[in-house]
Amino acid sequence: MHRGAMLNTIKRQMALHKARPTVRPACDVFINHRGVDTKRSIASLLYHQLLLSRIPSFLDNKNMKPGDKLFEHIDSAIIGCKIGVAVFSPRYCDSYFCLHELALMMESRKKVIPIFCDVKPSELLVRDNKIYTETEIKKFRYAIEEAKNTVGLAFDTTKGNWVDVVTYATELVKESLIEIDDDKNTARPAEIAY
């Protein structure tokens, strides 16, 4: 193909892409994690496994682009999702964003599947660092306690098999989505045909 013709084709494709409004699909699963601890490992692996299973999922670095408003975009993804997967790591509770996301999932009564990655549930503590308000500390502590009292997956990165934990977590998500859809369908009143 001639270089000029190729350039024109690319320009036409770009113009068509710009003309179409960008609509972000809703996600079924929100992956909550501490980026510096787990983004390049279990969080990304889980995101890709869910994608391969055709389950729309939200992972901040995969679903957001420069210019997106953090809280606006993340909060709407949490509100719109069906399930949250919280990947807890040793420094998870040091992150305002992690705690905010977890609290919002709990407040909006999402089913949360915890994955305790290199951390025991008893080690998860929200400390009063004088940065958070009293209300935030209460919300964050409540959310952590709820997660600690939820059956989750324990994973030790030095001994465990990444494929096994990601595959098992994906299967749990699939089962949970089926349960949620079944509950939603049985909760609807039957239509009466006249």
Buried (B, 14 or more C-beta within 10 A) or exposed (E): EEEEEEEEEEEEEEEEEEEEEEEBEEBBBBBBBBBEBBBEBBBBBBBBBBEEBEBBBBBBEBBBEEEEEEEEBBBBBBBBBBBBBBBBBBBBBBBEBBBBBBBBBBEEEBBBBBBBBBBEBEEBEBEEEEEBEEEBBEBBBBBBBBBBEBEBBBBEEEEBEEEEBBBBBBEBBBEBBEEBEEEEEEEEEEEEEE
